[in-house]
């Protein structure tokens, strides 16, 4: 489920981002979109041999805060903005 302005569930107070880069498409700030916690590995069917390669505390995804309007699409030839991911280990 999605909730605007929902807080990020940081597993640790260490290794948090100091700042999030602005959107490369339009220059606006990015906002927290969703996060992935290690429990998803169980539901994805990952076995114990892959655990060292998939060792993370949280993956936090940020996306552009503004809707991509026709003017941005016209000037950049793209309707998609690149997300920014922060991996907390």
N, CA, C and O atoms as a CHARMM CRD file, in Angstrom:
* protein
*
  356
    1    1 UNK  N      0.84000  -1.18200   0.00000 PROA 1      0.00000
    2    1 UNK  CA     0.00000   0.00000   0.00000 PROA 1      0.00000
    3    1 UNK  C      0.88100   1.23900   0.00000 PROA 1      0.00000
    4    1 UNK  O      2.03100   1.18700   0.43400 PROA 1      0.00000
    5    2 UNK  N      0.35900   2.32300  -0.47200 PROA 2      0.00000
    6    2 UNK  CA     1.11300   3.56300  -0.61200 PROA 2      0.00000
    7    2 UNK  C      0.51000   4.63500   0.27000 PROA 2      0.00000
    8    2 UNK  O     -0.70800   4.81000   0.31900 PROA 2      0.00000
    9    3 UNK  N      1.37000   5.34400   0.96000 PROA 3      0.00000
   10    3 UNK  CA     0.92000   6.44700   1.79900 PROA 3      0.00000
   11    3 UNK  C      1.86500   7.62500   1.56800 PROA 3      0.00000
   12    3 UNK  O      3.07000   7.50500   1.78900 PROA 3      0.00000
   13    4 UNK  N      1.33100   8.75100   1.12800 PROA 4      0.00000
   14    4 UNK  CA     2.16300   9.93500   0.92800 PROA 4      0.00000
   15    4 UNK  C      2.79100  10.34700   2.23900 PROA 4      0.00000
   16    4 UNK  O      2.17100  10.26300   3.29900 PROA 4      0.00000
   17    5 UNK  N      4.04100  10.79900   2.15200 PROA 5      0.00000
   18    5 UNK  CA     4.79500  11.26800   3.31400 PROA 5      0.00000
   19    5 UNK  C      5.04500  10.16200   4.34700 PROA 5      0.00000
   20    5 UNK  O      5.32800  10.45900   5.50800 PROA 5      0.00000
   21    6 UNK  N      4.94400   8.91200   3.94500 PROA 6      0.00000
   22    6 UNK  CA     5.21600   7.81000   4.87200 PROA 6      0.00000
   23    6 UNK  C      6.68900   7.83800   5.26300 PROA 6      0.00000
   24    6 UNK  O      7.54500   8.14400   4.43400 PROA 6      0.00000
   25    7 UNK  N      6.98900   7.52100   6.51700 PROA 7      0.00000
   26    7 UNK  CA     8.39200   7.53000   6.94000 PROA 7      0.00000
   27    7 UNK  C      9.13500   6.29900   6.41600 PROA 7      0.00000
   28    7 UNK  O      8.53900   5.24800   6.18300 PROA 7      0.00000
   29    8 UNK  N     10.42400   6.45400   6.24100 PROA 8      0.00000
   30    8 UNK  CA    11.27200   5.33800   5.83000 PROA 8      0.00000
   31    8 UNK  C     11.59500   4.51500   7.07400 PROA 8      0.00000
   32    8 UNK  O     11.89500   5.07600   8.12800 PROA 8      0.00000
   33    9 UNK  N     11.53600   3.21300   6.96000 PROA 9      0.00000
   34    9 UNK  CA    11.83800   2.32500   8.07300 PROA 9      0.00000
   35    9 UNK  C     13.33100   1.96400   8.02500 PROA 9      0.00000
   36    9 UNK  O     13.71000   0.92000   7.49400 PROA 9      0.00000
   37   10 UNK  N     14.15900   2.83400   8.58200 PROA 10     0.00000
   38   10 UNK  CA    15.60100   2.59700   8.57000 PROA 10     0.00000
   39   10 UNK  C     15.95500   1.54400   9.62000 PROA 10     0.00000
   40   10 UNK  O     15.68600   1.74900  10.80300 PROA 10     0.00000
   41   11 UNK  N     16.55400   0.42300   9.21200 PROA 11     0.00000
   42   11 UNK  CA    16.96200  -0.60100  10.17200 PROA 11     0.00000
   43   11 UNK  C     18.12600  -0.16400  11.06000 PROA 11     0.00000
   44   11 UNK  O     18.32700  -0.72500  12.13700 PROA 11     0.00000
   45   12 UNK  N     18.89100   0.83000  10.61700 PROA 12     0.00000
   46   12 UNK  CA    20.05700   1.29100  11.36800 PROA 12     0.00000
   47   12 UNK  C     20.15000   2.80700  11.24900 PROA 12     0.00000
   48   12 UNK  O     19.68500   3.39400  10.27200 PROA 12     0.00000
   49   13 UNK  N     20.75500   3.43500  12.25500 PROA 13     0.00000
   50   13 UNK  CA    20.97100   4.88200  12.17900 PROA 13     0.00000
   51   13 UNK  C     22.20900   5.21000  11.36500 PROA 13     0.00000
   52   13 UNK  O     22.45700   6.37400  11.05100 PROA 13     0.00000
   53   14 UNK  N     22.99800   4.18200  11.01600 PROA 14     0.00000
   54   14 UNK  CA    24.21700   4.38200  10.22800 PROA 14     0.00000
   55   14 UNK  C     23.91200   4.21000   8.74000 PROA 14     0.00000
   56   14 UNK  O     22.93000   3.57500   8.35500 PROA 14     0.00000
   57   15 UNK  N     24.77300   4.78800   7.92900 PROA 15     0.00000
   58   15 UNK  CA    24.72600   4.63100   6.47000 PROA 15     0.00000
   59   15 UNK  C     23.40700   5.10900   5.85100 PROA 15     0.00000
   60   15 UNK  O     22.83400   4.44100   4.99000 PROA 15     0.00000
   61   16 UNK  N     22.94700   6.25400   6.29600 PROA 16     0.00000
   62   16 UNK  CA    21.78700   6.89300   5.67500 PROA 16     0.00000
   63   16 UNK  C     22.28000   7.95900   4.70000 PROA 16     0.00000
   64   16 UNK  O     23.35500   8.52200   4.90700 PROA 16     0.00000
   65   17 UNK  N     21.53200   8.24600   3.65700 PROA 17     0.00000
   66   17 UNK  CA    21.99700   9.27600   2.71200 PROA 17     0.00000
   67   17 UNK  C     21.94900  10.66600   3.34300 PROA 17     0.00000
   68   17 UNK  O     21.01200  11.00600   4.06500 PROA 17     0.00000
   69   18 UNK  N     22.97200  11.45400   3.05600 PROA 18     0.00000
   70   18 UNK  CA    22.98300  12.83400   3.54600 PROA 18     0.00000
   71   18 UNK  C     22.11500  13.72500   2.68200 PROA 18     0.00000
   72   18 UNK  O     21.48700  14.66300   3.17200 PROA 18     0.00000
   73   19 UNK  N     22.08300  13.42700   1.39500 PROA 19     0.00000
   74   19 UNK  CA    21.22300  14.17600   0.47200 PROA 19     0.00000
   75   19 UNK  C     20.88200  13.27400  -0.69700 PROA 19     0.00000
   76   19 UNK  O     21.60700  12.32800  -1.00600 PROA 19     0.00000
   77   20 UNK  N     19.77800  13.57700  -1.33600 PROA 20     0.00000
   78   20 UNK  CA    19.30600  12.81900  -2.49700 PROA 20     0.00000
   79   20 UNK  C     19.45300  13.72000  -3.71500 PROA 20     0.00000
   80   20 UNK  O     18.96100  14.84800  -3.71000 PROA 20     0.00000
   81   21 UNK  N     20.13000  13.23400  -4.76700 PROA 21     0.00000
   82   21 UNK  CA    20.29100  14.09100  -5.94900 PROA 21     0.00000
   83   21 UNK  C     18.95300  14.42600  -6.60300 PROA 21     0.00000
   84   21 UNK  O     17.99900  13.64900  -6.54600 PROA 21     0.00000
   85   22 UNK  N     18.91000  15.58300  -7.21400 PROA 22     0.00000
   86   22 UNK  CA    17.69100  16.01400  -7.90400 PROA 22     0.00000
   87   22 UNK  C     17.48300  15.19800  -9.16900 PROA 22     0.00000
   88   22 UNK  O     18.40900  14.56700  -9.67700 PROA 22     0.00000
   89   23 UNK  N     16.27100  15.21800  -9.66200 PROA 23     0.00000
   90   23 UNK  CA    15.90100  14.50100 -10.87900 PROA 23     0.00000
   91   23 UNK  C     16.76100  14.97500 -12.05100 PROA 23     0.00000
   92   23 UNK  O     16.91000  16.17600 -12.27800 PROA 23     0.00000
   93   24 UNK  N     17.31900  14.03000 -12.78000 PROA 24     0.00000
   94   24 UNK  CA    18.15700  14.38800 -13.92900 PROA 24     0.00000
   95   24 UNK  C     17.32700  14.83000 -15.12600 PROA 24     0.00000
   96   24 UNK  O     17.85400  15.43400 -16.06000 PROA 24     0.00000
   97   25 UNK  N     16.03700  14.53400 -15.10400 PROA 25     0.00000
   98   25 UNK  CA    15.16500  14.89200 -16.22200 PROA 25     0.00000
   99   25 UNK  C     14.67300  16.33200 -16.12600 PROA 25     0.00000
  100   25 UNK  O     14.70200  17.07500 -17.10600 PROA 25     0.00000
  101   26 UNK  N     14.21400  16.72200 -14.91300 PROA 26     0.00000
  102   26 UNK  CA    13.62100  18.06100 -14.79400 PROA 26     0.00000
  103   26 UNK  C     14.28400  18.93400 -13.72500 PROA 26     0.00000
  104   26 UNK  O     13.99000  20.12700 -13.64200 PROA 26     0.00000
  105   27 UNK  N     15.17100  18.36400 -12.91000 PROA 27     0.00000
  106   27 UNK  CA    15.86800  19.15000 -11.89800 PROA 27     0.00000
  107   27 UNK  C     15.11900  19.33300 -10.59200 PROA 27     0.00000
  108   27 UNK  O     15.61200  20.01900  -9.69600 PROA 27     0.00000
  109   28 UNK  N     13.94300  18.74100 -10.45800 PROA 28     0.00000
  110   28 UNK  CA    13.15000  18.85500  -9.23400 PROA 28     0.00000
  111   28 UNK  C     13.65500  17.85400  -8.18700 PROA 28     0.00000
  112   28 UNK  O     14.32300  16.88100  -8.53400 PROA 28     0.00000
  113   29 UNK  N     13.33700  18.09100  -6.91000 PROA 29     0.00000
  114   29 UNK  CA    13.75400  17.14300  -5.87200 PROA 29     0.00000
  115   29 UNK  C     13.06600  15.79100  -6.04200 PROA 29     0.00000
  116   29 UNK  O     11.94300  15.70800  -6.54000 PROA 29     0.00000
  117   30 UNK  N     13.75200  14.74900  -5.62500 PROA 30     0.00000
  118   30 UNK  CA    13.14400  13.42300  -5.61200 PROA 30     0.00000
  119   30 UNK  C     12.49700  13.20400  -4.25400 PROA 30     0.00000
  120   30 UNK  O     12.86400  13.84400  -3.26800 PROA 30     0.00000
  121   31 UNK  N     11.51600  12.28000  -4.21100 PROA 31     0.00000
  122   31 UNK  CA    10.84400  11.94700  -2.94900 PROA 31     0.00000
  123   31 UNK  C     10.89500  10.43400  -2.74300 PROA 31     0.00000
  124   31 UNK  O     11.06000   9.66300  -3.68800 PROA 31     0.00000
  125   32 UNK  N     10.74900  10.04000  -1.49800 PROA 32     0.00000
  126   32 UNK  CA    10.72800   8.62300  -1.15100 PROA 32     0.00000
  127   32 UNK  C      9.52200   7.96700  -1.81800 PROA 32     0.00000
  128   32 UNK  O      8.39600   8.44700  -1.68400 PROA 32     0.00000
  129   33 UNK  N      9.76100   6.87100  -2.53500 PROA 33     0.00000
  130   33 UNK  CA     8.68600   6.16100  -3.22500 PROA 33     0.00000
  131   33 UNK  C      8.36900   4.83300  -2.52700 PROA 33     0.00000
  132   33 UNK  O      7.22000   4.58100  -2.16400 PROA 33     0.00000
  133   34 UNK  N      9.38400   3.98800  -2.34300 PROA 34     0.00000
  134   34 UNK  CA     9.17600   2.71600  -1.64900 PROA 34     0.00000
  135   34 UNK  C     10.51500   2.15600  -1.19200 PROA 34     0.00000
  136   34 UNK  O     11.57500   2.64600  -1.58300 PROA 34     0.00000
  137   35 UNK  N     10.45000   1.12200  -0.35900 PROA 35     0.00000
  138   35 UNK  CA    11.66900   0.47800   0.07800 PROA 35     0.00000
  139   35 UNK  C     11.49900  -1.03500   0.06700 PROA 35     0.00000
  140   35 UNK  O     10.39100  -1.56500   0.15200 PROA 35     0.00000
  141   36 UNK  N     12.63300  -1.70500  -0.04000 PROA 36     0.00000
  142   36 UNK  CA    12.66400  -3.16200  -0.04300 PROA 36     0.00000
  143   36 UNK  C     13.46100  -3.59900   1.17500 PROA 36     0.00000
  144   36 UNK  O     14.59200  -3.15500   1.37500 PROA 36     0.00000
  145   37 UNK  N     12.88100  -4.45700   1.97900 PROA 37     0.00000
  146   37 UNK  CA    13.54700  -4.99200   3.16500 PROA 37     0.00000
  147   37 UNK  C     13.96400  -6.43900   2.89600 PROA 37     0.00000
  148   37 UNK  O     13.38600  -7.08200   2.02000 PROA 37     0.00000
  149   38 UNK  N     14.94500  -6.96500   3.62300 PROA 38     0.00000
  150   38 UNK  CA    15.47900  -8.29400   3.34400 PROA 38     0.00000
  151   38 UNK  C     14.44200  -9.42400   3.40400 PROA 38     0.00000
  152   38 UNK  O     14.65800 -10.47800   2.80700 PROA 38     0.00000
  153   39 UNK  N     13.35200  -9.23100   4.09300 PROA 39     0.00000
  154   39 UNK  CA    12.33400 -10.27000   4.18600 PROA 39     0.00000
  155   39 UNK  C     11.78000 -10.65900   2.82400 PROA 39     0.00000
  156   39 UNK  O     11.23800 -11.75300   2.66400 PROA 39     0.00000
  157   40 UNK  N     11.91000  -9.77900   1.85000 PROA 40     0.00000
  158   40 UNK  CA    11.41600 -10.07700   0.50300 PROA 40     0.00000
  159   40 UNK  C     12.17500 -11.25400  -0.10900 PROA 40     0.00000
  160   40 UNK  O     11.64200 -11.93700  -0.98300 PROA 40     0.00000
  161   41 UNK  N     13.39400 -11.50100   0.32800 PROA 41     0.00000
  162   41 UNK  CA    14.18400 -12.61200  -0.21200 PROA 41     0.00000
  163   41 UNK  C     13.50600 -13.95700   0.04800 PROA 41     0.00000
  164   41 UNK  O     13.53900 -14.84700  -0.80200 PROA 41     0.00000
  165   42 UNK  N     12.89900 -14.10300   1.21000 PROA 42     0.00000
  166   42 UNK  CA    12.17300 -15.32900   1.52100 PROA 42     0.00000
  167   42 UNK  C     11.01900 -15.52000   0.54300 PROA 42     0.00000
  168   42 UNK  O     10.83200 -16.60800  -0.00100 PROA 42     0.00000
  169   43 UNK  N     10.25500 -14.46800   0.32400 PROA 43     0.00000
  170   43 UNK  CA     9.09100 -14.55600  -0.56300 PROA 43     0.00000
  171   43 UNK  C      9.49300 -14.67700  -2.03800 PROA 43     0.00000
  172   43 UNK  O      8.71300 -15.15600  -2.86200 PROA 43     0.00000
  173   44 UNK  N     10.71500 -14.23800  -2.36300 PROA 44     0.00000
  174   44 UNK  CA    11.20800 -14.37000  -3.73200 PROA 44     0.00000
  175   44 UNK  C     11.82400 -15.74800  -3.98200 PROA 44     0.00000
  176   44 UNK  O     12.19600 -16.07900  -5.10800 PROA 44     0.00000
  177   45 UNK  N     11.92700 -16.54400  -2.91800 PROA 45     0.00000
  178   45 UNK  CA    12.44900 -17.89900  -3.06000 PROA 45     0.00000
  179   45 UNK  C     13.95700 -17.99300  -3.07500 PROA 45     0.00000
  180   45 UNK  O     14.50000 -18.98800  -3.55400 PROA 45     0.00000
  181   46 UNK  N     14.66000 -16.98200  -2.56200 PROA 46     0.00000
  182   46 UNK  CA    16.12300 -17.03600  -2.51200 PROA 46     0.00000
  183   46 UNK  C     16.55500 -18.10100  -1.50600 PROA 46     0.00000
  184   46 UNK  O     15.99900 -18.20400  -0.41300 PROA 46     0.00000
  185   47 UNK  N     17.54600 -18.88300  -1.89300 PROA 47     0.00000
  186   47 UNK  CA    18.02400 -19.91900  -0.96800 PROA 47     0.00000
  187   47 UNK  C     19.19600 -19.38400  -0.14500 PROA 47     0.00000
  188   47 UNK  O     19.68100 -18.27900  -0.38900 PROA 47     0.00000
  189   48 UNK  N     19.64200 -20.16700   0.82000 PROA 48     0.00000
  190   48 UNK  CA    20.67400 -19.71300   1.75200 PROA 48     0.00000
  191   48 UNK  C     22.03100 -19.53300   1.08700 PROA 48     0.00000
  192   48 UNK  O     22.87500 -18.82100   1.63100 PROA 48     0.00000
  193   49 UNK  N     22.27400 -20.14200  -0.05600 PROA 49     0.00000
  194   49 UNK  CA    23.57100 -19.98200  -0.73400 PROA 49     0.00000
  195   49 UNK  C     23.71700 -18.59900  -1.34900 PROA 49     0.00000
  196   49 UNK  O     24.83800 -18.15300  -1.59300 PROA 49     0.00000
  197   50 UNK  N     22.62600 -17.92200  -1.60000 PROA 50     0.00000
  198   50 UNK  CA    22.67500 -16.57700  -2.19200 PROA 50     0.00000
  199   50 UNK  C     22.71800 -15.48100  -1.13900 PROA 50     0.00000
  200   50 UNK  O     22.81200 -14.30300  -1.48500 PROA 50     0.00000
  201   51 UNK  N     22.65200 -15.83600   0.12800 PROA 51     0.00000
  202   51 UNK  CA    22.52000 -14.82800   1.18300 PROA 51     0.00000
  203   51 UNK  C     23.70300 -13.86300   1.24800 PROA 51     0.00000
  204   51 UNK  O     23.50000 -12.68400   1.53600 PROA 51     0.00000
  205   52 UNK  N     24.92800 -14.32000   0.99100 PROA 52     0.00000
  206   52 UNK  CA    26.08200 -13.41900   1.03800 PROA 52     0.00000
  207   52 UNK  C     26.03000 -12.39000  -0.07800 PROA 52     0.00000
  208   52 UNK  O     26.44800 -11.24900   0.11900 PROA 52     0.00000
  209   53 UNK  N     25.53300 -12.76300  -1.22300 PROA 53     0.00000
  210   53 UNK  CA    25.44300 -11.84500  -2.35700 PROA 53     0.00000
  211   53 UNK  C     24.28500 -10.86700  -2.21100 PROA 53     0.00000
  212   53 UNK  O     24.30900  -9.78300  -2.79500 PROA 53     0.00000
  213   54 UNK  N     23.29500 -11.23500  -1.45100 PROA 54     0.00000
  214   54 UNK  CA    22.09300 -10.40400  -1.28700 PROA 54     0.00000
  215   54 UNK  C     22.00000  -9.84000   0.12600 PROA 54     0.00000
  216   54 UNK  O     20.91600  -9.78700   0.70600 PROA 54     0.00000
  217   55 UNK  N     23.11500  -9.42700   0.67100 PROA 55     0.00000
  218   55 UNK  CA    23.15600  -8.93200   2.04100 PROA 55     0.00000
  219   55 UNK  C     22.90900  -7.42500   2.06000 PROA 55     0.00000
  220   55 UNK  O     23.76600  -6.64800   1.63800 PROA 55     0.00000
  221   56 UNK  N     21.74900  -7.01400   2.54400 PROA 56     0.00000
  222   56 UNK  CA    21.42200  -5.60100   2.67000 PROA 56     0.00000
  223   56 UNK  C     20.43400  -5.43200   3.82000 PROA 56     0.00000
  224   56 UNK  O     19.73600  -6.37200   4.20100 PROA 56     0.00000
  225   57 UNK  N     20.38800  -4.23500   4.35800 PROA 57     0.00000
  226   57 UNK  CA    19.43300  -3.92700   5.41800 PROA 57     0.00000
  227   57 UNK  C     18.16600  -3.30800   4.83600 PROA 57     0.00000
  228   57 UNK  O     17.05800  -3.57800   5.30000 PROA 57     0.00000
  229   58 UNK  N     18.34600  -2.47400   3.81300 PROA 58     0.00000
  230   58 UNK  CA    17.20500  -1.82000   3.18100 PROA 58     0.00000
  231   58 UNK  C     17.63800  -1.23200   1.84400 PROA 58     0.00000
  232   58 UNK  O     18.75800  -0.74000   1.70500 PROA 58     0.00000
  233   59 UNK  N     16.74900  -1.28700   0.86900 PROA 59     0.00000
  234   59 UNK  CA    16.94700  -0.59300  -0.40400 PROA 59     0.00000
  235   59 UNK  C     15.82700   0.43500  -0.48700 PROA 59     0.00000
  236   59 UNK  O     14.64800   0.08300  -0.49900 PROA 59     0.00000
  237   60 UNK  N     16.20300   1.69900  -0.54200 PROA 60     0.00000
  238   60 UNK  CA    15.22900   2.78800  -0.55300 PROA 60     0.00000
  239   60 UNK  C     15.23900   3.43600  -1.93600 PROA 60     0.00000
  240   60 UNK  O     16.29600   3.80300  -2.44800 PROA 60     0.00000
  241   61 UNK  N     14.06500   3.57300  -2.53100 PROA 61     0.00000
  242   61 UNK  CA    13.93900   4.10200  -3.89000 PROA 61     0.00000
  243   61 UNK  C     13.26900   5.47400  -3.84100 PROA 61     0.00000
  244   61 UNK  O     12.22600   5.65700  -3.21400 PROA 61     0.00000
  245   62 UNK  N     13.89500   6.42300  -4.51500 PROA 62     0.00000
  246   62 UNK  CA    13.38100   7.78500  -4.61700 PROA 62     0.00000
  247   62 UNK  C     13.04100   8.06200  -6.07400 PROA 62     0.00000
  248   62 UNK  O     13.74100   7.60200  -6.97600 PROA 62     0.00000
  249   63 UNK  N     11.97100   8.81000  -6.30500 PROA 63     0.00000
  250   63 UNK  CA    11.55800   9.15400  -7.66100 PROA 63     0.00000
  251   63 UNK  C     11.25900  10.65300  -7.73800 PROA 63     0.00000
  252   63 UNK  O     11.14400  11.32700  -6.71400 PROA 63     0.00000
  253   64 UNK  N     11.13900  11.15200  -8.93800 PROA 64     0.00000
  254   64 UNK  CA    10.88900  12.58000  -9.14200 PROA 64     0.00000
  255   64 UNK  C      9.59200  13.00700  -8.45000 PROA 64     0.00000
  256   64 UNK  O      8.59700  12.28200  -8.46800 PROA 64     0.00000
  257   65 UNK  N      9.61900  14.17400  -7.85400 PROA 65     0.00000
  258   65 UNK  CA     8.44900  14.64500  -7.09800 PROA 65     0.00000
  259   65 UNK  C      7.39700  15.32800  -7.96200 PROA 65     0.00000
  260   65 UNK  O      6.27900  15.56300  -7.50300 PROA 65     0.00000
  261   66 UNK  N      7.73800  15.65000  -9.20700 PROA 66     0.00000
  262   66 UNK  CA     6.75600  16.34200 -10.04400 PROA 66     0.00000
  263   66 UNK  C      6.26400  15.43100 -11.16400 PROA 66     0.00000
  264   66 UNK  O      6.99300  14.54600 -11.61100 PROA 66     0.00000
  265   67 UNK  N      5.04700  15.64200 -11.61300 PROA 67     0.00000
  266   67 UNK  CA     4.56300  14.85700 -12.75300 PROA 67     0.00000
  267   67 UNK  C      5.31100  15.28700 -14.01700 PROA 67     0.00000
  268   67 UNK  O      5.61100  16.46600 -14.20600 PROA 67     0.00000
  269   68 UNK  N      5.59700  14.33600 -14.85200 PROA 68     0.00000
  270   68 UNK  CA     6.30100  14.64100 -16.10300 PROA 68     0.00000
  271   68 UNK  C      5.28000  15.17600 -17.09500 PROA 68     0.00000
  272   68 UNK  O      4.46100  14.42600 -17.62600 PROA 68     0.00000
  273   69 UNK  N      5.33600  16.47800 -17.33800 PROA 69     0.00000
  274   69 UNK  CA     4.39000  17.13000 -18.23700 PROA 69     0.00000
  275   69 UNK  C      4.82800  17.06500 -19.68300 PROA 69     0.00000
  276   69 UNK  O      5.94400  16.64600 -19.98900 PROA 69     0.00000
  277   70 UNK  N      3.95100  17.47800 -20.56000 PROA 70     0.00000
  278   70 UNK  CA     4.22600  17.43600 -21.99800 PROA 70     0.00000
  279   70 UNK  C      5.43900  18.29100 -22.36100 PROA 70     0.00000
  280   70 UNK  O      6.18800  17.94500 -23.27500 PROA 70     0.00000
  281   71 UNK  N      5.64100  19.41400 -21.64900 PROA 71     0.00000
  282   71 UNK  CA     6.78700  20.27700 -21.93200 PROA 71     0.00000
  283   71 UNK  C      8.11500  19.57600 -21.65600 PROA 71     0.00000
  284   71 UNK  O      9.07800  19.74900 -22.40200 PROA 71     0.00000
  285   72 UNK  N      8.16600  18.77800 -20.57500 PROA 72     0.00000
  286   72 UNK  CA     9.38600  18.03100 -20.25100 PROA 72     0.00000
  287   72 UNK  C      9.60800  16.92600 -21.27600 PROA 72     0.00000
  288   72 UNK  O     10.73700  16.70300 -21.71400 PROA 72     0.00000
  289   73 UNK  N      8.55100  16.24100 -21.65700 PROA 73     0.00000
  290   73 UNK  CA     8.65400  15.17100 -22.65400 PROA 73     0.00000
  291   73 UNK  C      9.15500  15.74000 -23.97700 PROA 73     0.00000
  292   73 UNK  O     10.00700  15.13800 -24.63000 PROA 73     0.00000
  293   74 UNK  N      8.63400  16.88600 -24.36800 PROA 74     0.00000
  294   74 UNK  CA     9.04300  17.50900 -25.62400 PROA 74     0.00000
  295   74 UNK  C     10.50500  17.94500 -25.58100 PROA 74     0.00000
  296   74 UNK  O     11.24000  17.73200 -26.54500 PROA 74     0.00000
  297   75 UNK  N     10.92900  18.54700 -24.48700 PROA 75     0.00000
  298   75 UNK  CA    12.29400  19.06900 -24.41900 PROA 75     0.00000
  299   75 UNK  C     13.34500  17.98200 -24.20200 PROA 75     0.00000
  300   75 UNK  O     14.50400  18.17000 -24.57100 PROA 75     0.00000
  301   76 UNK  N     12.96100  16.84600 -23.60900 PROA 76     0.00000
  302   76 UNK  CA    13.94500  15.79500 -23.31700 PROA 76     0.00000
  303   76 UNK  C     13.74800  14.53100 -24.15300 PROA 76     0.00000
  304   76 UNK  O     14.59800  13.64100 -24.13200 PROA 76     0.00000
  305   77 UNK  N     12.65600  14.44400 -24.87600 PROA 77     0.00000
  306   77 UNK  CA    12.30900  13.25100 -25.67100 PROA 77     0.00000
  307   77 UNK  C     12.14600  12.01400 -24.80400 PROA 77     0.00000
  308   77 UNK  O     12.39100  10.89800 -25.26300 PROA 77     0.00000
  309   78 UNK  N     11.73600  12.20200 -23.55600 PROA 78     0.00000
  310   78 UNK  CA    11.54100  11.06600 -22.64800 PROA 78     0.00000
  311   78 UNK  C     10.38900  11.34300 -21.70500 PROA 78     0.00000
  312   78 UNK  O     10.21700  12.46500 -21.22800 PROA 78     0.00000
  313   79 UNK  N      9.59900  10.30900 -21.43800 PROA 79     0.00000
  314   79 UNK  CA     8.50100  10.43400 -20.47900 PROA 79     0.00000
  315   79 UNK  C      8.84300   9.71700 -19.17600 PROA 79     0.00000
  316   79 UNK  O      7.99700   9.60200 -18.28900 PROA 79     0.00000
  317   80 UNK  N     10.07700   9.23500 -19.06000 PROA 80     0.00000
  318   80 UNK  CA    10.48200   8.47100 -17.88800 PROA 80     0.00000
  319   80 UNK  C     11.61400   9.17400 -17.15800 PROA 80     0.00000
  320   80 UNK  O     12.56700   9.65100 -17.77400 PROA 80     0.00000
  321   81 UNK  N     11.49800   9.23100 -15.84500 PROA 81     0.00000
  322   81 UNK  CA    12.54300   9.80800 -15.01100 PROA 81     0.00000
  323   81 UNK  C     13.26900   8.67200 -14.29200 PROA 81     0.00000
  324   81 UNK  O     12.64200   7.73000 -13.80800 PROA 81     0.00000
  325   82 UNK  N     14.57500   8.77100 -14.23000 PROA 82     0.00000
  326   82 UNK  CA    15.37700   7.74700 -13.57200 PROA 82     0.00000
  327   82 UNK  C     15.22000   7.85200 -12.05700 PROA 82     0.00000
  328   82 UNK  O     15.29700   8.94200 -11.49000 PROA 82     0.00000
  329   83 UNK  N     15.00100   6.70800 -11.41000 PROA 83     0.00000
  330   83 UNK  CA    14.91500   6.68400  -9.96500 PROA 83     0.00000
  331   83 UNK  C     16.31300   6.68300  -9.36300 PROA 83     0.00000
  332   83 UNK  O     17.30100   6.43000 -10.05200 PROA 83     0.00000
  333   84 UNK  N     16.38100   6.97100  -8.06800 PROA 84     0.00000
  334   84 UNK  CA    17.63100   6.92600  -7.32000 PROA 84     0.00000
  335   84 UNK  C     17.45000   5.91600  -6.20200 PROA 84     0.00000
  336   84 UNK  O     16.48900   6.00000  -5.43800 PROA 84     0.00000
  337   85 UNK  N     18.36200   4.96300  -6.09800 PROA 85     0.00000
  338   85 UNK  CA    18.27500   3.91600  -5.07500 PROA 85     0.00000
  339   85 UNK  C     19.41500   4.05200  -4.08600 PROA 85     0.00000
  340   85 UNK  O     20.56400   4.25600  -4.47600 PROA 85     0.00000
  341   86 UNK  N     19.09900   3.94200  -2.80900 PROA 86     0.00000
  342   86 UNK  CA    20.08600   3.95700  -1.74600 PROA 86     0.00000
  343   86 UNK  C     20.04500   2.59400  -1.06700 PROA 86     0.00000
  344   86 UNK  O     18.99200   2.15500  -0.60600 PROA 86     0.00000
  345   87 UNK  N     21.19100   1.92800  -1.00600 PROA 87     0.00000
  346   87 UNK  CA    21.27200   0.60800  -0.37500 PROA 87     0.00000
  347   87 UNK  C     21.96000   0.77500   0.97400 PROA 87     0.00000
  348   87 UNK  O     23.11300   1.19700   1.05400 PROA 87     0.00000
  349   88 UNK  N     21.23700   0.44000   2.01600 PROA 88     0.00000
  350   88 UNK  CA    21.79700   0.47100   3.36000 PROA 88     0.00000
  351   88 UNK  C     22.25100  -0.94000   3.70800 PROA 88     0.00000
  352   88 UNK  O     21.46800  -1.88900   3.65600 PROA 88     0.00000
  353   89 UNK  N     23.53400  -1.06700   4.06500 PROA 89     0.00000
  354   89 UNK  CA    24.06000  -2.38500   4.41500 PROA 89     0.00000
  355   89 UNK  C     24.38400  -2.46400   5.88300 PROA 89     0.00000
  356   89 UNK  O     24.83900  -3.50400   6.35900 PROA 89     0.00000
